[in-house]
């Protein structure tokens, strides 16, 4: 460390770190920035260069999925800027704020992240900053399950990028990717989503190569769409391709690789490759618990996927225990009304149905119906009520079953009359 205990040599090492970033070697860049920061703290104390090192380190850590570690460094950069607003331009301050909002979102602090982005948008931020803010807001809305709001943000971002820079650039590809992924989450046409994602993937390969973060994330998204279309063999191929590239670029125990491994495990389960799936998902869960803790939404989603594996193998008691634990934690993390929480509860219901615990399944189906009734009526409400009637009938409560069947019929008529 003695070799870097002066300002000039720390500047040289910073240049080396920036070169590594340009090659997408973010883990190595983070180590360089960490050394630069340590040197500048000793030599310069609290200074603009020290704050810059905090920001650069936070950015690299975030890019390799180490968001909890990145958060305090970004906070330090923000604190310095607040104390020295007269010497820091608005563009630099906004850049730090945007990164902070992204990190907050990745740490699961969705409300804080949304409030920050809304505040930035209220300042009439322009140019690339506006594009980043709209993208950040769209991501938070998507995580909250507010897909219409998310699509509005992403489409505004895409239109702004195309107007400023055209279609063949990373900002445009990112916005198009976000639109496609959100459409998939909202249940839109898979063929249209797949076509958009393949366009995005080819664009990233051309601009950045196969081992760039956005390239591997898009490959994983393509795998997810193929899985939803029951094209499992193709989904497995894309997931393994993405995982190999991600592990080469970022390592096996960072967010990009673990997220892809989670999706791969789900696909392997659908293909009945249970031993391979269990190995992938258990390693993934251990990695996510180490990175984020046991109660983070990403960790809990993987735990729920592991429960689905146990269910597929016929170990229903273990599946129910894992799914129930995941659901309880997800309620605390995201709330009972969040789509992800409801999907996990639906998984519990399916297991209870298989186990013949129809009364328990009915109670949970009632909870799902109660949450759905807060939204405008659609066919999904009818299917939910019909399922509830089915559980009542299986449980021997014919009166309640008939009541639900009548309710479903009246609701269908009501929906028809609205059209």
C-alpha positions as CSV (number, residue, x, y, z in Angstrom):
1,X,0.0,0.0,0.0
2,X,3.0,2.4,0.6
3,X,3.4,2.8,-3.2
4,X,0.1,4.5,-3.5
5,X,0.3,6.9,-0.5
6,X,0.5,10.1,-2.6
7,X,-1.9,11.8,-4.9
8,X,-0.1,11.2,-8.1
9,X,0.2,7.5,-7.8
10,X,-3.4,7.2,-6.6
11,X,-4.5,9.1,-9.8
12,X,-2.5,6.5,-11.9
13,X,-4.3,3.6,-10.1
14,X,-7.6,5.3,-10.7
15,X,-6.9,5.4,-14.4
16,X,-6.1,1.7,-14.3
17,X,-9.5,1.1,-12.6
18,X,-11.3,3.1,-15.2
19,X,-9.7,1.0,-17.9
20,X,-10.9,-2.2,-16.2
21,X,-14.4,-0.8,-16.2
22,X,-14.3,-0.1,-19.9
23,X,-13.5,-3.8,-20.3
24,X,-16.5,-4.8,-18.1
25,X,-14.0,-6.2,-15.5
26,X,-16.0,-4.6,-12.6
27,X,-14.8,-6.9,-9.8
28,X,-11.1,-6.0,-10.5
29,X,-12.0,-2.4,-11.0
30,X,-13.7,-2.4,-7.6
31,X,-10.6,-3.7,-6.0
32,X,-8.5,-0.9,-7.6
33,X,-11.0,1.8,-6.6
34,X,-10.9,0.4,-3.0
35,X,-7.1,0.9,-2.9
36,X,-7.4,4.3,-4.4
37,X,-10.0,5.3,-1.8
38,X,-7.8,4.0,1.1
39,X,-4.9,6.0,-0.2
40,X,-6.8,9.2,-0.7
41,X,-8.4,8.9,2.8
42,X,-4.9,8.8,4.2
43,X,-3.3,11.5,2.0
44,X,-6.2,13.9,1.2
45,X,-8.8,13.2,3.9
46,X,-12.3,14.5,3.0
47,X,-11.9,15.8,-0.5
48,X,-13.5,15.9,-3.9
49,X,-11.2,13.1,-5.1
50,X,-12.0,11.0,-2.1
51,X,-15.8,11.5,-2.8
52,X,-15.2,10.5,-6.4
53,X,-13.5,7.3,-5.3
54,X,-16.5,6.5,-3.0
55,X,-18.8,7.0,-6.0
56,X,-16.7,4.9,-8.4
57,X,-16.4,2.1,-5.9
58,X,-20.1,2.1,-5.2
59,X,-20.8,2.0,-8.9
60,X,-18.6,-1.0,-9.5
61,X,-19.9,-2.9,-6.5
62,X,-23.4,-2.3,-7.6
63,X,-22.6,-3.6,-11.1
64,X,-21.4,-6.9,-9.7
65,X,-24.5,-7.2,-7.5
66,X,-22.9,-6.3,-4.1
67,X,-25.5,-3.6,-3.4
68,X,-25.5,-3.7,0.4
69,X,-21.7,-3.2,0.3
70,X,-22.1,-0.4,-2.3
71,X,-24.7,1.6,-0.3
72,X,-22.5,3.2,2.4
73,X,-19.9,4.3,-0.2
74,X,-22.6,6.0,-2.2
75,X,-24.0,7.6,0.9
76,X,-20.5,9.0,1.7
77,X,-20.3,10.6,-1.8
78,X,-23.8,12.1,-1.3
79,X,-22.8,13.6,2.1
80,X,-19.7,15.2,0.6
81,X,-21.7,16.7,-2.2
82,X,-24.3,18.1,0.2
83,X,-21.6,19.8,2.2
84,X,-19.9,21.3,-0.9
85,X,-22.8,22.1,-3.2
86,X,-21.1,25.4,-4.3
87,X,-18.2,23.5,-6.0
88,X,-20.1,20.6,-7.4
89,X,-22.1,20.9,-10.6
90,X,-25.7,19.8,-10.9
91,X,-24.8,17.0,-13.4
92,X,-22.4,15.4,-11.0
93,X,-24.8,15.7,-8.1
94,X,-27.6,14.1,-10.2
95,X,-25.3,11.3,-11.2
96,X,-24.6,10.4,-7.6
97,X,-28.3,10.7,-6.7
98,X,-29.4,8.4,-9.6
99,X,-26.9,5.7,-8.5
100,X,-28.1,6.0,-5.0
101,X,-31.7,5.5,-6.1
102,X,-30.7,2.4,-8.1
103,X,-28.8,0.9,-5.1
104,X,-31.7,1.6,-2.8
105,X,-34.0,-0.3,-5.2
106,X,-31.6,-3.2,-5.4
107,X,-31.4,-3.3,-1.6
108,X,-35.3,-3.7,-1.5
109,X,-35.9,-0.1,-0.2
110,X,-38.5,0.5,-3.0
111,X,-40.4,3.4,-1.4
112,X,-37.2,5.3,-0.6
113,X,-35.9,4.7,-4.1
114,X,-39.2,5.9,-5.7
115,X,-39.3,9.0,-3.6
116,X,-35.7,9.9,-4.6
117,X,-36.5,9.4,-8.3
118,X,-39.7,11.4,-8.1
119,X,-37.8,14.2,-6.4
120,X,-35.2,14.3,-9.2
121,X,-37.9,14.3,-11.9
122,X,-39.5,17.2,-10.1
123,X,-36.3,19.3,-10.6
124,X,-36.9,19.1,-14.4
125,X,-33.7,17.1,-15.0
126,X,-32.9,16.9,-18.7
127,X,-30.8,14.8,-21.1
128,X,-29.3,11.5,-20.0
129,X,-30.2,12.3,-16.4
130,X,-33.9,12.4,-17.3
131,X,-33.5,9.1,-19.2
132,X,-31.9,7.4,-16.2
133,X,-34.5,8.7,-13.7
134,X,-37.4,7.5,-15.8
135,X,-35.7,4.1,-16.2
136,X,-35.1,4.0,-12.4
137,X,-38.7,4.9,-11.6
138,X,-39.9,2.3,-14.1
139,X,-37.8,-0.4,-12.4
140,X,-39.2,0.5,-9.0
141,X,-42.8,0.4,-10.3
142,X,-42.1,-3.0,-11.9
143,X,-40.7,-4.4,-8.6
144,X,-43.9,-3.1,-6.9
145,X,-46.1,-4.9,-9.4
146,X,-47.4,-1.6,-10.9
147,X,-46.8,-2.6,-14.5
148,X,-48.8,0.1,-16.2
149,X,-46.9,2.8,-14.4
150,X,-43.6,1.0,-15.2
151,X,-44.4,0.8,-18.9
152,X,-45.3,4.5,-19.0
153,X,-41.9,5.4,-17.6
154,X,-39.9,3.0,-19.8
155,X,-41.7,4.1,-23.0
156,X,-41.1,7.8,-22.1
157,X,-37.4,6.9,-21.5
158,X,-37.2,5.0,-24.9
159,X,-38.8,7.9,-26.8
160,X,-36.4,10.4,-25.2
161,X,-33.4,8.2,-26.0
162,X,-34.4,7.7,-29.7
163,X,-35.0,11.5,-30.0
164,X,-31.6,12.3,-28.6
165,X,-29.4,9.5,-29.8
166,X,-31.2,7.2,-32.2
167,X,-31.9,3.5,-31.8
168,X,-28.4,1.9,-32.0
169,X,-27.0,2.7,-28.5
170,X,-27.0,1.2,-25.1
171,X,-29.6,3.5,-23.6
172,X,-32.1,2.6,-26.3
173,X,-31.4,-1.1,-25.9
174,X,-31.8,-0.8,-22.2
175,X,-35.1,1.0,-22.5
176,X,-36.4,-1.5,-25.1
177,X,-35.3,-4.4,-22.8
178,X,-37.2,-2.9,-19.9
179,X,-40.3,-2.5,-21.9
180,X,-40.1,-6.2,-23.0
181,X,-39.4,-7.5,-19.5
182,X,-42.3,-5.5,-18.1
183,X,-44.7,-6.7,-20.8
184,X,-43.7,-10.2,-19.9
185,X,-44.3,-9.6,-16.2
186,X,-47.7,-8.2,-17.0
187,X,-48.6,-11.3,-19.0
188,X,-48.4,-9.8,-22.5
189,X,-47.8,-11.8,-25.8
190,X,-44.7,-13.9,-25.4
191,X,-43.9,-13.9,-29.1
192,X,-43.7,-10.1,-29.2
193,X,-41.6,-10.1,-26.0
194,X,-39.2,-12.7,-27.3
195,X,-38.7,-10.8,-30.6
196,X,-37.9,-7.6,-28.7
197,X,-35.5,-9.3,-26.4
198,X,-33.6,-11.1,-29.2
199,X,-33.2,-7.7,-30.9
200,X,-31.9,-6.3,-27.7
201,X,-29.5,-9.2,-27.2
202,X,-28.0,-8.9,-30.7
203,X,-27.6,-5.2,-30.2
204,X,-25.7,-5.7,-26.9
205,X,-23.5,-8.4,-28.5
206,X,-22.6,-6.0,-31.3
207,X,-21.9,-3.1,-28.9
208,X,-20.4,-4.8,-25.9
209,X,-19.8,-8.5,-26.5
210,X,-21.2,-11.6,-24.9
211,X,-19.8,-11.1,-21.4
212,X,-21.2,-7.6,-20.7
213,X,-23.7,-7.3,-17.8
214,X,-26.6,-6.2,-20.0
215,X,-25.9,-9.0,-22.5
216,X,-26.0,-11.8,-20.0
217,X,-29.1,-10.3,-18.3
218,X,-30.9,-10.2,-21.7
219,X,-29.9,-13.7,-22.4
220,X,-31.4,-14.8,-19.1
221,X,-34.6,-12.8,-19.9
222,X,-34.8,-14.7,-23.2
223,X,-34.5,-18.0,-21.3
224,X,-37.4,-16.9,-19.1
225,X,-39.7,-16.1,-22.0
226,X,-38.9,-19.4,-23.6
227,X,-39.6,-21.2,-20.3
228,X,-43.0,-19.5,-20.1
229,X,-43.7,-20.8,-23.7
230,X,-42.9,-24.3,-22.5
231,X,-39.8,-24.4,-24.8
232,X,-37.7,-25.8,-22.0
233,X,-34.8,-27.2,-24.1
234,X,-34.2,-23.8,-25.7
235,X,-34.7,-22.1,-22.3
236,X,-32.0,-24.3,-20.7
237,X,-29.6,-23.6,-23.6
238,X,-30.0,-19.8,-23.2
239,X,-29.8,-19.9,-19.4
240,X,-26.6,-22.0,-19.4
241,X,-25.0,-19.8,-22.0
242,X,-25.9,-16.7,-20.0
243,X,-24.6,-18.3,-16.7
244,X,-21.2,-19.3,-18.3
245,X,-20.7,-15.8,-19.6
246,X,-21.8,-14.2,-16.3
247,X,-19.5,-16.4,-14.2
248,X,-16.5,-15.6,-16.5
249,X,-17.2,-11.8,-16.2
250,X,-18.5,-11.4,-12.6
251,X,-17.8,-14.7,-10.7
252,X,-20.2,-17.3,-9.5
253,X,-21.3,-15.6,-6.3
254,X,-22.5,-12.2,-7.4
255,X,-26.0,-11.1,-8.3
256,X,-26.0,-11.5,-12.1
257,X,-24.8,-15.1,-11.9
258,X,-27.1,-16.0,-9.0
259,X,-30.1,-14.5,-10.6
260,X,-29.4,-16.5,-13.8
261,X,-28.8,-19.7,-11.7
262,X,-32.2,-19.2,-10.1
263,X,-33.9,-19.1,-13.4
264,X,-31.9,-22.1,-14.7
265,X,-32.9,-24.1,-11.6
266,X,-36.6,-23.5,-12.4
267,X,-36.2,-24.6,-16.0
268,X,-34.4,-27.8,-14.9
269,X,-37.2,-28.5,-12.5
270,X,-39.7,-28.2,-15.4
271,X,-37.6,-30.6,-17.4
272,X,-37.6,-33.1,-14.5
273,X,-33.9,-32.9,-14.1
274,X,-34.4,-32.8,-10.3
275,X,-30.9,-33.6,-9.1
276,X,-29.3,-31.0,-11.2
277,X,-32.0,-28.5,-10.4
278,X,-31.6,-29.1,-6.6
279,X,-27.9,-28.6,-6.8
280,X,-28.2,-25.4,-8.7
281,X,-31.0,-23.9,-6.5
282,X,-29.4,-24.8,-3.2
283,X,-26.1,-23.2,-4.2
284,X,-28.0,-20.2,-5.5
285,X,-29.9,-19.9,-2.2
286,X,-26.7,-20.1,-0.2
287,X,-25.1,-17.4,-2.3
288,X,-28.1,-15.0,-2.1
289,X,-28.4,-15.5,1.7
290,X,-24.7,-14.5,1.9
291,X,-25.2,-11.4,-0.4
292,X,-28.5,-10.1,0.8
293,X,-29.6,-12.0,3.9
294,X,-32.5,-14.5,4.3
295,X,-35.4,-12.0,4.0
296,X,-34.5,-10.2,0.8
297,X,-37.1,-10.7,-2.0
298,X,-34.6,-12.3,-4.4
299,X,-33.5,-14.8,-1.8
300,X,-37.1,-15.6,-0.9
301,X,-38.1,-16.1,-4.6
302,X,-35.3,-18.7,-4.9
303,X,-36.5,-20.4,-1.7
304,X,-40.0,-20.6,-3.2
305,X,-38.5,-22.1,-6.4
306,X,-36.7,-24.7,-4.3
307,X,-40.1,-25.5,-2.7
308,X,-41.5,-26.1,-6.2
309,X,-38.7,-28.5,-6.8
310,X,-39.7,-30.5,-3.7
311,X,-43.3,-30.4,-4.8
312,X,-42.3,-31.8,-8.2
313,X,-40.4,-34.6,-6.5
314,X,-43.4,-35.5,-4.4
315,X,-42.0,-34.3,-1.1
316,X,-45.1,-32.3,-0.3
317,X,-44.5,-31.8,3.4
318,X,-41.1,-30.2,2.8
319,X,-42.4,-28.2,-0.1
320,X,-45.2,-26.7,2.1
321,X,-42.8,-25.9,4.9
322,X,-40.4,-24.1,2.6
323,X,-43.2,-22.3,0.6
324,X,-44.9,-21.2,3.8
325,X,-41.7,-19.8,5.3
326,X,-41.0,-18.0,2.1
327,X,-44.5,-16.5,2.0
328,X,-44.3,-15.3,5.7
329,X,-41.0,-13.5,5.0
330,X,-42.2,-12.1,1.7
331,X,-45.3,-10.5,3.4
332,X,-42.9,-8.7,5.7
333,X,-40.6,-7.6,2.9
334,X,-43.1,-6.7,0.1
335,X,-46.5,-6.8,1.7
336,X,-49.4,-9.2,1.3
337,X,-50.8,-7.5,-1.8
338,X,-47.6,-7.6,-3.9
339,X,-47.9,-9.9,-6.9
340,X,-44.8,-11.9,-5.9
341,X,-46.3,-12.5,-2.5
342,X,-49.6,-13.6,-4.0
343,X,-47.8,-16.0,-6.4
344,X,-46.1,-17.7,-3.5
345,X,-49.4,-18.0,-1.7
346,X,-50.9,-19.6,-4.9
347,X,-48.0,-22.1,-4.7
348,X,-49.0,-22.9,-1.1
349,X,-52.6,-23.4,-2.2
350,X,-51.5,-25.9,-5.0
351,X,-49.5,-27.9,-2.5
352,X,-52.4,-28.0,0.0
353,X,-54.7,-29.1,-2.8
354,X,-52.4,-32.0,-3.6
355,X,-52.2,-32.9,0.1
356,X,-56.0,-33.0,0.4
357,X,-56.0,-30.0,2.8
358,X,-58.9,-28.4,1.0
359,X,-60.1,-26.3,4.0
360,X,-56.7,-24.6,4.3
361,X,-56.5,-24.1,0.5
362,X,-60.0,-22.4,0.6
363,X,-58.9,-20.0,3.4
364,X,-55.8,-19.0,1.4
365,X,-57.9,-18.7,-1.8
366,X,-60.2,-16.4,0.1
367,X,-57.2,-14.2,1.0
368,X,-56.2,-14.0,-2.7
369,X,-59.7,-13.1,-3.7
370,X,-59.8,-10.3,-1.1
371,X,-56.6,-8.8,-2.5
372,X,-57.9,-9.1,-6.1
373,X,-61.2,-7.3,-5.2
374,X,-59.2,-4.1,-4.7
375,X,-58.6,-3.9,-8.4
376,X,-61.0,-3.4,-11.4
377,X,-63.0,-6.5,-12.3
378,X,-61.7,-8.9,-15.0
379,X,-61.8,-12.6,-15.9
380,X,-59.2,-13.4,-13.3
381,X,-61.7,-12.6,-10.6
382,X,-64.1,-15.2,-12.0
383,X,-61.4,-17.9,-12.2
384,X,-60.4,-17.1,-8.6
385,X,-64.0,-17.5,-7.4
386,X,-64.5,-20.7,-9.4
387,X,-61.4,-22.1,-7.8
388,X,-62.7,-21.2,-4.4
389,X,-65.9,-22.9,-5.1
390,X,-64.0,-26.0,-6.2
391,X,-62.2,-26.1,-2.8
392,X,-65.4,-25.7,-0.9
393,X,-66.9,-28.6,-2.8
394,X,-63.9,-30.8,-2.2
395,X,-64.0,-29.9,1.5
396,X,-67.7,-31.0,1.6
397,X,-69.2,-27.5,2.0
398,X,-71.7,-27.7,-0.8
399,X,-73.6,-24.6,0.3
400,X,-70.6,-22.3,0.1
401,X,-69.6,-23.9,-3.2
402,X,-73.0,-23.1,-4.7
403,X,-72.8,-19.6,-3.4
404,X,-69.4,-19.0,-5.0
405,X,-70.7,-20.5,-8.3
406,X,-73.6,-18.1,-8.3
407,X,-71.3,-15.2,-7.5
408,X,-69.0,-16.1,-10.4
409,X,-72.0,-16.2,-12.7
410,X,-73.2,-12.7,-11.5
411,X,-69.7,-11.4,-11.9
412,X,-69.4,-12.6,-15.4
413,X,-72.7,-10.9,-16.3
414,X,-71.4,-7.7,-14.6
415,X,-68.2,-7.7,-16.6
416,X,-70.2,-8.3,-19.9
417,X,-72.4,-5.4,-19.1
418,X,-69.5,-3.1,-18.6
419,X,-68.4,-3.8,-22.2
